[in-house]
């Protein structure tokens, strides 16, 4: 019995180490590409691109970045080459950034920016699938929450590094060039993780009792529908920032500060909510959906103080999406099909977020009240769907016992 306990403790420590390693990979990766994204639009403009081009590159990059996840997840499950696909994705995602310093024309920079988004799309489903194996030991919610917390730490630091370079009279090219450092650190940590954990599936010592059944498939697609509705009603921060500037809610200098605060709260919320999910289950997502949906009236109807509170609720919601939603997928899907499931989930979630953001942007020009109404109605419409999914999952769990 003592040997069994010792073996379990070693397996648990190994799983935690794996989650932390991949979290550090993401920290330096986010530092790289979020730093680049903070000046991407301005850089294209300096190189002579039109506003239409900037909008197209941004929108197409995001759309491609989510659509490709379906393909990469499917290929990973079919071939079993999780590490290879993850590494290829990270190389494209990260090395495209410092190469921007060498771009002499806007179309070269635009191509590299789209390549960066494609690289992220390639690696996300396989990385999440590998994380899910460790989550069996650490707790799915806590594992994904810790990863998101480290991820968002990098997302905060990257733009701040670029801001410091510009403050010191550096230029955009120098900013992209300096981001080679976190890019190389991220890739080094990635190869180190690969050498320590060549087969992450071995971390999942619990027997996988999930089977792909009609009921399980129905639950997954219902869950995806609910998550997509929530995504469609969640405004992009650029729209929130646009509202703050246009309505003079916050001084310009405080808008990026508000975003940095949001990223910090996002990471902390992901960690805490992941822990609560492991303790209480699916009901946590339903509760947070109700709570965070209130960001819309606070952000778009309130003054400065209420708007900041709205940003806090918005960031808590994002933290829930990035931790709870990923953890729930892992607990619904057999281990040998998770990359495909993550690819499908991310694609539909991302497209829904994109279409919802476009619609809210159009509604904003007509009526701010319509934006708030759409955001609240479509998010709350997800609640009965999520409740059905939770009931079905609880029933399946009881039958399995």
C-alpha positions as CSV (number, residue, x, y, z in Angstrom):
1,X,0.0,0.0,0.0
2,X,2.8,2.4,0.9
3,X,4.5,1.7,-2.5
4,X,1.3,2.3,-4.3
5,X,0.9,5.7,-2.5
6,X,4.5,6.6,-3.2
7,X,3.9,5.8,-6.9
8,X,0.8,7.9,-7.0
9,X,2.6,10.8,-5.4
10,X,5.5,10.6,-8.0
11,X,2.9,10.4,-10.8
12,X,1.1,13.5,-9.4
13,X,4.4,15.5,-9.1
14,X,5.3,14.5,-12.6
15,X,1.9,15.7,-13.9
16,X,2.2,19.0,-12.1
17,X,5.7,19.5,-13.5
18,X,4.4,18.8,-17.0
19,X,1.6,21.3,-16.6
20,X,4.0,24.0,-15.3
21,X,6.5,23.3,-18.2
22,X,3.8,23.7,-20.8
23,X,2.6,26.8,-18.9
24,X,6.0,28.3,-19.1
25,X,6.2,27.5,-22.8
26,X,2.9,29.4,-23.2
27,X,4.1,32.3,-21.0
28,X,7.1,33.1,-23.3
29,X,5.0,32.3,-26.4
30,X,2.3,34.8,-25.4
31,X,5.0,37.3,-24.5
32,X,6.2,37.0,-28.1
33,X,3.0,37.1,-30.2
34,X,0.9,39.3,-27.9
35,X,3.8,41.8,-27.9
36,X,3.8,41.7,-31.7
37,X,0.0,42.0,-31.9
38,X,0.1,45.1,-29.8
39,X,1.8,47.0,-32.7
40,X,0.8,44.9,-35.7
41,X,-1.8,47.4,-37.0
42,X,0.5,50.4,-36.6
43,X,3.4,48.5,-38.3
44,X,1.2,47.6,-41.3
45,X,0.2,51.3,-41.6
46,X,3.8,52.4,-41.5
47,X,4.6,50.0,-44.3
48,X,1.8,51.5,-46.4
49,X,-1.1,49.2,-45.9
50,X,-4.7,50.6,-46.0
51,X,-7.2,50.4,-43.2
52,X,-9.1,47.8,-45.3
53,X,-5.9,45.7,-45.5
54,X,-5.3,45.9,-41.8
55,X,-8.9,44.9,-41.1
56,X,-8.7,42.0,-43.5
57,X,-5.4,40.7,-42.2
58,X,-6.7,40.8,-38.6
59,X,-10.0,39.2,-39.4
60,X,-8.7,36.6,-41.8
61,X,-5.9,35.7,-39.5
62,X,-8.3,35.0,-36.6
63,X,-10.7,33.1,-38.8
64,X,-7.9,30.9,-40.2
65,X,-6.5,30.5,-36.8
66,X,-9.6,28.9,-35.5
67,X,-10.6,27.0,-38.7
68,X,-7.3,25.2,-39.0
69,X,-7.7,23.7,-35.5
70,X,-10.2,21.3,-36.8
71,X,-7.7,19.9,-39.3
72,X,-4.7,19.8,-36.9
73,X,-6.7,18.1,-34.1
74,X,-8.0,15.4,-36.5
75,X,-4.5,14.7,-37.9
76,X,-3.1,14.4,-34.4
77,X,-5.6,11.8,-33.4
78,X,-5.2,9.9,-36.7
79,X,-1.4,9.9,-36.7
80,X,-0.6,10.0,-33.0
81,X,2.1,12.7,-33.8
82,X,1.0,15.1,-31.0
83,X,4.5,16.4,-30.2
84,X,5.5,16.8,-33.9
85,X,2.4,18.8,-34.7
86,X,2.7,20.9,-31.6
87,X,6.4,21.7,-32.3
88,X,5.6,22.6,-36.0
89,X,2.8,24.9,-34.7
90,X,5.0,26.7,-32.2
91,X,7.9,27.2,-34.7
92,X,5.5,28.9,-37.2
93,X,3.7,30.8,-34.4
94,X,6.9,32.2,-32.8
95,X,9.5,32.6,-35.5
96,X,7.1,34.5,-37.7
97,X,7.3,37.4,-35.1
98,X,11.0,38.3,-35.2
99,X,11.0,37.9,-39.0
100,X,8.6,40.9,-39.1
101,X,11.6,43.0,-38.3
102,X,13.0,42.1,-41.8
103,X,9.7,42.8,-43.7
104,X,10.3,45.5,-46.3
105,X,6.8,45.6,-47.7
106,X,3.3,45.4,-46.1
107,X,2.3,42.2,-47.9
108,X,5.4,40.4,-46.5
109,X,4.4,41.6,-43.0
110,X,0.8,40.6,-43.6
111,X,1.8,37.1,-44.7
112,X,4.0,36.6,-41.6
113,X,1.1,37.8,-39.4
114,X,-1.2,35.3,-41.0
115,X,1.5,32.6,-40.6
116,X,1.7,33.4,-36.9
117,X,-2.0,32.8,-36.5
118,X,-1.9,29.6,-38.5
119,X,0.9,28.3,-36.3
120,X,-1.1,28.9,-33.2
121,X,-4.0,27.1,-34.8
122,X,-1.9,24.1,-35.6
123,X,-0.5,23.7,-32.0
124,X,-3.5,24.5,-29.8
125,X,-5.6,21.2,-30.1
126,X,-2.6,19.0,-29.6
127,X,-1.2,21.0,-26.7
128,X,-4.6,20.9,-25.0
129,X,-4.9,17.2,-25.6
130,X,-1.5,16.6,-23.9
131,X,-2.4,18.8,-21.0
132,X,-5.6,16.8,-20.5
133,X,-3.6,13.7,-19.8
134,X,-1.8,15.4,-16.9
135,X,-5.2,16.8,-15.8
136,X,-6.3,13.4,-14.7
137,X,-3.8,13.7,-11.8
138,X,-3.8,17.4,-11.1
139,X,-7.5,17.9,-11.6
140,X,-8.7,19.0,-15.0
141,X,-9.9,22.4,-13.8
142,X,-6.8,23.2,-11.8
143,X,-4.5,22.0,-14.6
144,X,-6.0,24.1,-17.3
145,X,-6.5,27.0,-14.8
146,X,-2.7,27.0,-13.9
147,X,-1.8,26.9,-17.6
148,X,-4.1,29.8,-18.4
149,X,-2.7,31.8,-15.5
150,X,0.9,31.4,-16.8
151,X,-0.3,32.1,-20.3
152,X,-1.9,35.4,-19.3
153,X,1.2,36.4,-17.4
154,X,3.0,36.4,-20.7
155,X,0.1,38.1,-22.4
156,X,0.6,41.0,-20.0
157,X,4.3,41.2,-20.2
158,X,4.7,41.2,-24.0
159,X,2.9,44.5,-24.7
160,X,4.6,46.1,-21.8
161,X,8.0,45.1,-23.2
162,X,7.1,46.7,-26.5
163,X,5.8,49.8,-24.8
164,X,9.1,50.1,-22.9
165,X,11.1,49.8,-26.2
166,X,9.0,52.6,-27.8
167,X,9.3,54.7,-24.6
168,X,13.1,54.4,-24.9
169,X,12.8,55.8,-28.5
170,X,13.1,52.4,-30.2
171,X,11.1,51.6,-33.3
172,X,8.8,48.8,-34.4
173,X,11.5,46.8,-36.1
174,X,13.5,46.8,-32.9
175,X,10.5,45.7,-31.0
176,X,9.9,42.7,-33.2
177,X,13.6,41.8,-33.1
178,X,13.8,41.8,-29.3
179,X,10.9,39.4,-29.2
180,X,13.2,36.7,-30.7
181,X,14.5,36.2,-27.1
182,X,11.2,35.0,-25.5
183,X,10.5,33.1,-28.7
184,X,13.7,31.1,-28.4
185,X,13.2,30.6,-24.6
186,X,9.7,29.2,-25.4
187,X,11.0,26.8,-28.0
188,X,13.9,25.7,-25.8
189,X,11.4,24.9,-23.0
190,X,9.2,23.1,-25.5
191,X,12.0,20.8,-26.6
192,X,13.0,20.2,-23.0
193,X,9.4,19.2,-22.2
194,X,9.4,16.8,-25.2
195,X,12.6,15.2,-23.9
196,X,11.2,14.7,-20.4
197,X,7.7,13.6,-21.5
198,X,8.0,11.9,-24.9
199,X,4.7,10.1,-24.2
200,X,2.3,12.4,-22.2
201,X,-0.4,9.8,-22.5
202,X,1.4,7.8,-19.8
203,X,0.5,10.5,-17.3
204,X,-3.2,9.5,-17.5
205,X,-3.0,6.5,-15.2
206,X,-6.7,6.3,-14.6
207,X,-8.4,3.9,-16.9
208,X,-10.3,5.8,-19.6
209,X,-13.8,4.5,-19.2
210,X,-15.3,7.0,-21.7
211,X,-16.7,5.5,-24.9
212,X,-17.9,7.3,-28.0
213,X,-21.6,6.7,-27.7
214,X,-24.6,8.4,-29.2
215,X,-25.4,10.0,-25.9
216,X,-21.8,11.3,-25.4
217,X,-21.8,12.7,-28.9
218,X,-25.1,14.4,-28.3
219,X,-23.9,15.9,-25.0
220,X,-20.7,17.2,-26.7
221,X,-22.6,18.9,-29.5
222,X,-25.1,20.4,-27.1
223,X,-22.2,21.7,-25.0
224,X,-20.6,23.1,-28.1
225,X,-23.8,24.9,-29.0
226,X,-24.0,26.4,-25.5
227,X,-20.4,27.5,-25.5
228,X,-20.8,29.0,-29.0
229,X,-23.8,31.1,-27.8
230,X,-21.7,32.4,-24.9
231,X,-18.8,33.2,-27.2
232,X,-21.1,35.1,-29.7
233,X,-22.3,37.3,-26.8
234,X,-18.9,38.1,-25.5
235,X,-17.7,41.5,-26.9
236,X,-14.1,41.7,-28.1
237,X,-12.0,44.1,-26.0
238,X,-11.3,46.3,-29.0
239,X,-15.0,47.2,-29.1
240,X,-15.0,47.9,-25.4
241,X,-11.9,50.1,-25.9
242,X,-13.5,51.8,-28.8
243,X,-16.6,52.6,-26.6
244,X,-14.3,53.9,-23.8
245,X,-12.6,56.3,-26.2
246,X,-15.6,57.4,-28.1
247,X,-17.7,58.1,-25.0
248,X,-14.8,59.4,-23.0
249,X,-15.3,56.9,-20.3
250,X,-11.6,56.5,-19.6
251,X,-8.6,58.6,-20.7
252,X,-6.7,57.1,-23.6
253,X,-3.7,56.3,-21.4
254,X,-5.9,54.2,-19.0
255,X,-7.5,52.0,-21.7
256,X,-4.4,49.8,-22.2
257,X,-3.9,49.7,-18.4
258,X,-7.5,48.4,-18.1
259,X,-6.7,45.7,-20.6
260,X,-3.5,44.7,-18.7
261,X,-5.6,44.5,-15.5
262,X,-8.1,42.4,-17.3
263,X,-5.4,39.9,-18.4
264,X,-4.1,39.6,-14.9
265,X,-7.6,39.0,-13.5
266,X,-8.2,36.5,-16.3
267,X,-5.3,34.4,-15.2
268,X,-6.2,34.5,-11.5
269,X,-9.8,33.7,-12.2
270,X,-8.8,30.8,-14.4
271,X,-6.8,29.3,-11.6
272,X,-9.5,29.8,-8.9
273,X,-12.4,28.7,-11.1
274,X,-10.5,25.6,-12.2
275,X,-10.1,24.6,-8.6
276,X,-13.7,25.2,-7.9
277,X,-14.7,23.2,-10.9
278,X,-12.7,20.2,-9.6
279,X,-14.6,20.5,-6.3
280,X,-18.1,21.3,-7.5
281,X,-18.3,20.3,-11.1
282,X,-20.2,21.7,-14.1
283,X,-22.5,24.0,-12.1
284,X,-19.5,26.4,-11.7
285,X,-19.6,27.2,-15.4
286,X,-23.4,27.9,-15.3
287,X,-23.0,30.2,-12.3
288,X,-20.1,32.1,-13.8
289,X,-22.0,32.5,-17.1
290,X,-24.8,34.3,-15.3
291,X,-22.3,36.4,-13.3
292,X,-20.0,37.4,-16.1
293,X,-22.9,38.2,-18.6
294,X,-23.5,41.3,-16.6
295,X,-20.3,42.9,-18.0
296,X,-22.3,44.3,-21.0
297,X,-24.6,46.7,-19.2
298,X,-21.8,47.8,-16.8
299,X,-19.3,48.4,-19.6
300,X,-21.7,50.1,-22.1
301,X,-24.1,51.9,-19.8
302,X,-21.9,52.8,-16.8
303,X,-19.5,55.6,-16.0
304,X,-15.8,55.0,-15.3
305,X,-16.2,53.0,-12.0
306,X,-19.0,50.8,-13.3
307,X,-17.1,50.3,-16.6
308,X,-14.0,49.1,-14.7
309,X,-16.3,46.7,-12.8
310,X,-17.7,45.5,-16.1
311,X,-14.1,44.9,-17.4
312,X,-13.4,42.8,-14.3
313,X,-16.6,40.7,-14.9
314,X,-15.5,40.4,-18.6
315,X,-12.1,39.1,-17.6
316,X,-13.5,36.6,-15.2
317,X,-15.7,35.3,-18.0
318,X,-12.7,34.9,-20.3
319,X,-10.8,33.1,-17.5
320,X,-13.8,30.7,-17.2
321,X,-13.8,30.1,-21.0
322,X,-10.1,29.3,-21.1
323,X,-10.1,27.0,-18.1
324,X,-13.5,25.5,-17.4
325,X,-14.6,25.0,-21.0
326,X,-11.3,23.2,-21.9
327,X,-11.5,21.0,-18.7
328,X,-15.1,20.0,-19.4
329,X,-14.2,18.8,-23.0
330,X,-11.4,16.7,-21.5
331,X,-13.9,15.1,-19.1
332,X,-16.4,14.4,-21.8
333,X,-14.2,12.9,-24.5
334,X,-12.0,9.7,-24.6
335,X,-8.3,10.4,-24.6
336,X,-7.7,9.1,-28.1
337,X,-10.2,11.6,-29.6
338,X,-9.5,14.7,-27.5
339,X,-7.3,16.6,-30.1
340,X,-10.1,16.2,-32.7
341,X,-12.6,17.4,-30.1
342,X,-10.5,20.4,-29.1
343,X,-10.1,21.2,-32.8
344,X,-13.8,21.1,-33.4
345,X,-14.6,23.0,-30.2
346,X,-12.1,25.7,-30.9
347,X,-13.2,26.2,-34.5
348,X,-16.9,26.7,-33.7
349,X,-16.2,28.7,-30.6
350,X,-13.8,31.0,-32.5
351,X,-16.2,31.5,-35.5
352,X,-19.0,32.2,-33.1
353,X,-16.9,34.8,-31.3
354,X,-15.9,36.3,-34.6
355,X,-19.5,36.5,-36.0
356,X,-20.8,37.8,-32.7
357,X,-18.2,40.5,-32.5
358,X,-19.0,41.6,-36.1
359,X,-22.7,41.8,-35.3
360,X,-22.1,43.8,-32.1
361,X,-19.9,46.2,-34.0
362,X,-22.7,46.8,-36.5
363,X,-25.3,47.1,-33.7
364,X,-23.1,49.6,-31.9
365,X,-23.3,52.1,-34.8
366,X,-27.1,51.8,-34.6
367,X,-27.7,51.6,-30.9
368,X,-25.6,50.8,-27.8
369,X,-28.8,49.4,-26.1
370,X,-29.0,46.8,-28.9
371,X,-25.5,45.7,-28.2
372,X,-26.2,45.2,-24.5
373,X,-29.5,43.4,-25.3
374,X,-27.9,41.1,-27.8
375,X,-25.0,40.3,-25.5
376,X,-27.3,39.4,-22.5
377,X,-29.9,37.5,-24.4
378,X,-27.6,35.2,-26.4
379,X,-25.4,34.4,-23.4
380,X,-28.4,33.7,-21.1
381,X,-29.9,31.5,-23.9
382,X,-27.0,29.2,-23.4
383,X,-28.1,28.4,-19.8
384,X,-30.9,25.9,-20.4
385,X,-28.6,24.1,-22.9
386,X,-25.8,23.9,-20.4
387,X,-28.2,22.7,-17.7
388,X,-29.3,19.8,-20.0
389,X,-25.7,18.9,-20.6
390,X,-24.9,18.9,-16.9
391,X,-27.9,16.7,-16.1
392,X,-26.9,14.2,-18.8
393,X,-23.3,14.2,-17.6
394,X,-24.3,13.6,-14.0
395,X,-26.6,10.8,-15.1
396,X,-23.8,9.1,-17.1
397,X,-21.5,9.5,-14.2
398,X,-24.0,7.9,-11.8
399,X,-24.6,5.0,-14.2
400,X,-20.8,4.4,-14.6
401,X,-20.5,4.1,-10.8
